[in-house]
Structure formats: C-alpha cells, structure tokens
Amino acid sequence: MYATGIDVSETKRAELIELCNECLAEAVDLQLHCKHAHWNVKGPNFIALHQLFDQVNESVEDYIDLIAERAVQLGGIANSTSHVVPTWAHMPENEPHSASEKDYVQSLSGDAVSADIFTEISRGVEKWLWMVEAHLQSQR
C-alpha cells in the first residue's frame, strides 16, 4: 500500500481497498453486460432497450471511476484487469444466440452495491434497476 494522509488506519484502508476492488470488478462486469445487451438485444422493444442499456452503461462508467479512484486514494491499486474481473465478478452470462429481450433485461436487473460508502452509486443503480425492471413488469 502507498502512504497517504487519509486519517484511516492501514488495516482499515486495506479492507476498504479490497472492498473497492471487489465492487470495481462487479461494476466492470456490469458495464460489459450493458454493452453486450445494447449490441445484441432484438425484438419489438429494440429501440427503447438499446437506448436504455446505453444509458445504464454511461452511468456505470461514472461509478467505475468513483470506485477505482477511491481505491487509489486509500493507497491501493485499482485492480480491474481482464484477469481479475472474471474471478471476482458474479453476473450470469446470457447465451449469445438464444437470448431474448427479457433475458437481457433480467441479466441487468441485479444490484451488487451493499456498502454505505457507495450510497451515490446505489441510488443510481436503483434508478436504472427501476427503469430496467419496468420492462419486465410490462411483460407479465
């Protein structure tokens, strides 16, 4: 860990850095799922979902920056390489050739944010969750 003037013990900073990196991997995975859904969605709601997935992606990019920068501010390294994300992320994959609109909407309706330090991100994720779930509710 790098030295920092932040008034948090080294032990606590190490714990927070690990939490940030776990959430960073989840956020990077979410962003990849957003773009995958954006590029591949098909069906009668194509335009609306195509635009929605792109908007969610833009917000997730901002969340990724917040999380990664906090890990570095705490004296750590933002760890989101292609080797790390698959080992820490937990979002389910859709079958690329058989995924429906509903499959893409369901895959993006998860919320992995659980810590108080991510309040802003949680609010944003919940807003997008509401918008994505509105598509599921209309299909019932």
CYANA upper distance limits for C-alpha pairs under 8 A (distance plus 0.5 A):
  1 MET  CA     14 ALA  CA      8.22
  1 MET  CA     75 GLY  CA      5.77
  1 MET  CA     76 GLY  CA      5.81
  1 MET  CA     77 ILE  CA      8.49
  2 TYR  CA     75 GLY  CA      4.92
  2 TYR  CA     76 GLY  CA      6.86
  3 ALA  CA     75 GLY  CA      6.58
  4 THR  CA     73 GLN  CA      8.13
  4 THR  CA     74 LEU  CA      7.41
  4 THR  CA     75 GLY  CA      6.53
  6 ILE  CA     74 LEU  CA      7.47
  8 VAL  CA     12 LYS  CA      6.88
  8 VAL  CA     13 ARG  CA      6.70
  9 SER  CA     13 ARG  CA      6.57
 10 GLU  CA     14 ALA  CA      6.64
 11 THR  CA     15 GLU  CA      6.94
 12 LYS  CA     16 LEU  CA      6.64
 13 ARG  CA     17 ILE  CA      6.47
 13 ARG  CA     74 LEU  CA      6.39
 13 ARG  CA     75 GLY  CA      8.03
 14 ALA  CA     18 GLU  CA      6.74
 14 ALA  CA     76 GLY  CA      8.09
 15 GLU  CA     19 LEU  CA      6.77
 16 LEU  CA     20 CYS  CA      6.52
 16 LEU  CA     71 ALA  CA      7.92
 16 LEU  CA     74 LEU  CA      8.27
 17 ILE  CA     21 ASN  CA      6.63
 17 ILE  CA     70 ARG  CA      8.41
 17 ILE  CA     71 ALA  CA      5.44
 17 ILE  CA     72 VAL  CA      8.43
 17 ILE  CA     74 LEU  CA      7.22
 17 ILE  CA     75 GLY  CA      8.43
 17 ILE  CA     76 GLY  CA      6.46
 17 ILE  CA     77 ILE  CA      8.33
 18 GLU  CA     22 GLU  CA      6.69
 19 LEU  CA     23 CYS  CA      6.69
 20 CYS  CA     24 LEU  CA      6.35
 20 CYS  CA     67 ILE  CA      6.32
 20 CYS  CA     68 ALA  CA      7.49
 20 CYS  CA     70 ARG  CA      7.80
 20 CYS  CA     71 ALA  CA      6.27
 20 CYS  CA     78 ALA  CA      8.49
 21 ASN  CA     25 ALA  CA      6.64
 21 ASN  CA     67 ILE  CA      8.20
 21 ASN  CA     68 ALA  CA      7.82
 21 ASN  CA     71 ALA  CA      7.56
 21 ASN  CA     78 ALA  CA      6.81
 21 ASN  CA     79 ASN  CA      6.37
 21 ASN  CA     80 SER  CA      7.86
 22 GLU  CA     26 GLU  CA      6.98
 22 GLU  CA     88 TRP  CA      6.67
 22 GLU  CA     89 ALA  CA      8.10
 23 CYS  CA     27 ALA  CA      6.57
 23 CYS  CA     67 ILE  CA      7.86
 23 CYS  CA    112 ALA  CA      8.14
 23 CYS  CA    113 VAL  CA      7.80
 24 LEU  CA     28 VAL  CA      6.58
 24 LEU  CA     64 ILE  CA      6.60
 24 LEU  CA     67 ILE  CA      6.54
 24 LEU  CA     68 ALA  CA      7.00
 24 LEU  CA     78 ALA  CA      8.29
 24 LEU  CA     79 ASN  CA      8.06
 24 LEU  CA     80 SER  CA      7.16
 25 ALA  CA     29 ASP  CA      6.59
 25 ALA  CA     79 ASN  CA      8.23
 25 ALA  CA     80 SER  CA      6.32
 25 ALA  CA     84 VAL  CA      7.64
 25 ALA  CA     85 VAL  CA      5.20
 25 ALA  CA     86 PRO  CA      8.29
 25 ALA  CA     88 TRP  CA      6.43
 25 ALA  CA     89 ALA  CA      5.98
 26 GLU  CA     30 LEU  CA      6.56
 26 GLU  CA     85 VAL  CA      7.78
 26 GLU  CA     88 TRP  CA      7.53
 26 GLU  CA     89 ALA  CA      5.24
 26 GLU  CA     90 HIS  CA      7.40
 26 GLU  CA     91 MET  CA      8.14
 26 GLU  CA    112 ALA  CA      7.72
 27 ALA  CA     31 GLN  CA      6.63
 27 ALA  CA     60 VAL  CA      7.15
 27 ALA  CA     63 TYR  CA      7.84
 27 ALA  CA     64 ILE  CA      6.56
 28 VAL  CA     32 LEU  CA      6.78
 28 VAL  CA     64 ILE  CA      7.31
 28 VAL  CA     80 SER  CA      7.77
 28 VAL  CA     85 VAL  CA      7.61
 29 ASP  CA     33 HIS  CA      6.73
 29 ASP  CA     85 VAL  CA      7.21
 29 ASP  CA     86 PRO  CA      8.33
 29 ASP  CA     89 ALA  CA      6.64
 29 ASP  CA     91 MET  CA      7.54
 30 LEU  CA     34 CYS  CA      6.61
 30 LEU  CA     60 VAL  CA      8.02
 30 LEU  CA     91 MET  CA      7.77
 30 LEU  CA    108 LEU  CA      7.80
 31 GLN  CA     35 LYS  CA      6.84
 31 GLN  CA     57 ASN  CA      5.97
 31 GLN  CA     60 VAL  CA      6.58
 31 GLN  CA     61 GLU  CA      7.57
 32 LEU  CA     36 HIS  CA      6.58
 33 HIS  CA     37 ALA  CA      6.52
 33 HIS  CA    107 SER  CA      8.28
 33 HIS  CA    108 LEU  CA      7.65
 34 CYS  CA     38 HIS  CA      6.48
 34 CYS  CA     53 PHE  CA      5.94
 34 CYS  CA     54 ASP  CA      7.34
 34 CYS  CA     56 VAL  CA      7.42
 34 CYS  CA     57 ASN  CA      6.05
 34 CYS  CA    108 LEU  CA      7.47
 35 LYS  CA     39 TRP  CA      6.57
 35 LYS  CA     53 PHE  CA      7.48
 35 LYS  CA     54 ASP  CA      7.30
 35 LYS  CA     57 ASN  CA      7.25
 36 HIS  CA     40 ASN  CA      6.57
 37 ALA  CA     41 VAL  CA      5.95
 37 ALA  CA     50 HIS  CA      8.10
 37 ALA  CA     53 PHE  CA      7.20
 37 ALA  CA    104 TYR  CA      6.14
 38 HIS  CA     49 LEU  CA      7.77
 38 HIS  CA     50 HIS  CA      5.32
 38 HIS  CA     51 GLN  CA      7.90
 38 HIS  CA     53 PHE  CA      5.73
 38 HIS  CA     54 ASP  CA      6.59
 39 TRP  CA     50 HIS  CA      7.79
 40 ASN  CA     96 PRO  CA      8.40
 41 VAL  CA     46 PHE  CA      6.74
 41 VAL  CA     49 LEU  CA      7.84
 41 VAL  CA     50 HIS  CA      7.24
 41 VAL  CA     99 ALA  CA      8.42
 41 VAL  CA    100 SER  CA      7.47
 41 VAL  CA    101 GLU  CA      6.22
 41 VAL  CA    104 TYR  CA      7.50
 42 LYS  CA     46 PHE  CA      5.74
 42 LYS  CA    100 SER  CA      7.43
 42 LYS  CA    101 GLU  CA      6.66
 43 GLY  CA    100 SER  CA      8.13
 43 GLY  CA    101 GLU  CA      6.89
 45 ASN  CA     49 LEU  CA      6.52
 45 ASN  CA    101 GLU  CA      8.13
 46 PHE  CA     50 HIS  CA      6.19
 46 PHE  CA    101 GLU  CA      8.29
 47 ILE  CA     51 GLN  CA      6.64
 48 ALA  CA     52 LEU  CA      6.54
 49 LEU  CA     53 PHE  CA      6.42
 49 LEU  CA    101 GLU  CA      8.49
 50 HIS  CA     54 ASP  CA      6.91
 51 GLN  CA     55 GLN  CA      6.76
 52 LEU  CA     56 VAL  CA      6.71
 52 LEU  CA    132 VAL  CA      8.15
 53 PHE  CA     57 ASN  CA      6.63
 54 ASP  CA     58 GLU  CA      6.85
 55 GLN  CA     59 SER  CA      7.05
 56 VAL  CA     60 VAL  CA      6.69
 56 VAL  CA    128 TRP  CA      6.77
 57 ASN  CA     61 GLU  CA      6.73
 58 GLU  CA     62 ASP  CA      7.29
 59 SER  CA     63 TYR  CA      6.95
 59 SER  CA    124 GLY  CA      7.94
 60 VAL  CA     64 ILE  CA      6.60
 61 GLU  CA     65 ASP  CA      6.97
 62 ASP  CA     66 LEU  CA      6.90
 63 TYR  CA     67 ILE  CA      6.68
 63 TYR  CA    121 ILE  CA      6.55
 64 ILE  CA     68 ALA  CA      6.49
 65 ASP  CA     69 GLU  CA      6.34
 66 LEU  CA     70 ARG  CA      6.64
 67 ILE  CA     71 ALA  CA      6.93
 68 ALA  CA     72 VAL  CA      7.00
 68 ALA  CA     77 ILE  CA      8.42
 68 ALA  CA     78 ALA  CA      5.42
 68 ALA  CA     79 ASN  CA      8.28
 69 GLU  CA     73 GLN  CA      6.54
 69 GLU  CA     78 ALA  CA      7.69
 70 ARG  CA     74 LEU  CA      6.67
 71 ALA  CA     75 GLY  CA      7.21
 71 ALA  CA     76 GLY  CA      5.78
 71 ALA  CA     77 ILE  CA      6.64
 71 ALA  CA     78 ALA  CA      6.20
 72 VAL  CA     76 GLY  CA      5.19
 72 VAL  CA     77 ILE  CA      5.76
 72 VAL  CA     78 ALA  CA      6.59
 79 ASN  CA     84 VAL  CA      7.46
 80 SER  CA     84 VAL  CA      6.34
 80 SER  CA     85 VAL  CA      6.28
 81 THR  CA     85 VAL  CA      6.83
 82 SER  CA     86 PRO  CA      7.58
 83 HIS  CA     87 THR  CA      7.73
 84 VAL  CA     88 TRP  CA      6.91
 85 VAL  CA     89 ALA  CA      6.09
 86 PRO  CA     90 HIS  CA      8.40
 91 MET  CA    107 SER  CA      7.83
 92 PRO  CA    107 SER  CA      7.27
 93 GLU  CA    107 SER  CA      8.12
 94 ASN  CA     99 ALA  CA      6.52
 94 ASN  CA    103 ASP  CA      7.45
 94 ASN  CA    104 TYR  CA      7.79
 94 ASN  CA    107 SER  CA      7.98
 95 GLU  CA     99 ALA  CA      6.02
 99 ALA  CA    103 ASP  CA      6.13
 99 ALA  CA    104 TYR  CA      7.40
100 SER  CA    104 TYR  CA      7.01
101 GLU  CA    105 VAL  CA      6.77
102 LYS  CA    106 GLN  CA      6.49
102 LYS  CA    136 LEU  CA      7.21
103 ASP  CA    107 SER  CA      6.61
104 TYR  CA    108 LEU  CA      6.95
105 VAL  CA    109 SER  CA      6.87
105 VAL  CA    132 VAL  CA      6.54
105 VAL  CA    133 GLU  CA      7.67
105 VAL  CA    135 HIS  CA      7.81
105 VAL  CA    136 LEU  CA      7.51
106 GLN  CA    110 GLY  CA      8.23
106 GLN  CA    133 GLU  CA      8.18
106 GLN  CA    136 LEU  CA      8.00
108 LEU  CA    129 LEU  CA      8.16
108 LEU  CA    132 VAL  CA      7.84
109 SER  CA    129 LEU  CA      5.91
109 SER  CA    132 VAL  CA      6.89
109 SER  CA    133 GLU  CA      6.98
110 GLY  CA    129 LEU  CA      7.92
111 ASP  CA    125 VAL  CA      7.44
111 ASP  CA    126 GLU  CA      8.06
111 ASP  CA    129 LEU  CA      8.21
113 VAL  CA    118 PHE  CA      7.33
113 VAL  CA    121 ILE  CA      8.04
113 VAL  CA    122 SER  CA      6.38
114 SER  CA    118 PHE  CA      7.88
114 SER  CA    122 SER  CA      8.29
115 ALA  CA    119 THR  CA      7.92
118 PHE  CA    122 SER  CA      6.41
119 THR  CA    123 ARG  CA      6.71
120 GLU  CA    124 GLY  CA      6.90
121 ILE  CA    125 VAL  CA      6.52
122 SER  CA    126 GLU  CA      6.48
123 ARG  CA    127 LYS  CA      6.71
124 GLY  CA    128 TRP  CA      6.88
125 VAL  CA    129 LEU  CA      6.41
126 GLU  CA    130 TRP  CA      6.56
127 LYS  CA    131 MET  CA      6.99
128 TRP  CA    132 VAL  CA      6.55
129 LEU  CA    133 GLU  CA      6.34
130 TRP  CA    134 ALA  CA      6.56
131 MET  CA    135 HIS  CA      7.66
132 VAL  CA    136 LEU  CA      7.68
133 GLU  CA    137 GLN  CA      6.71
134 ALA  CA    138 SER  CA      6.81
135 HIS  CA    139 GLN  CA      7.17
136 LEU  CA    140 ARG  CA      7.36
